[in-house]
């Protein structure tokens, strides 16, 4: 995932998923689908149309420490 806009990490998922985009204001830790083929993880807030997928339960400062400096590799799994 690549840092974008000083508030999020964005990464392509390599395929498309169905979406139900609605205009939302994200919070730090929100995980969303963007344009049906990108996952976004926020470490600050933004308002745009996304499909919310989930949330990471860490503080804004913890998320900024993890995500805010450079590109990251993240593995998501379903349980």
WOJO-V37103 format. One line per field, one symbol per residue. ss: DSSP state (~ for helix, > for strand, _ for the rest). phi: phi as a letter, one per 20 degrees, with the letter a starting at -180 (. if undefined). psi: psi as a letter, one per 20 degrees, with the letter a starting at -180 (. if undefined). A space follows every 50 residues. Layout:
ss: ???
phi: ???
psi: ???
//
This chain:
ss: _>>>___>>>>>_________>>>>____>>>>>___>>>>>____>>>> >>>>>____~~~~~~~~____________
phi: .dfbmmbbdcbfenbdcfccgcfcdfdgnfdceclmccecdedbebdaec dfdrbeecfgffffffdeebfcdcddbdd
psi: qqppjjjrppqqiirqqqqmpqororqpipprppkijpppppjaqqpaor ophaqpmqrghggghhiihaqqpppqqq.
//
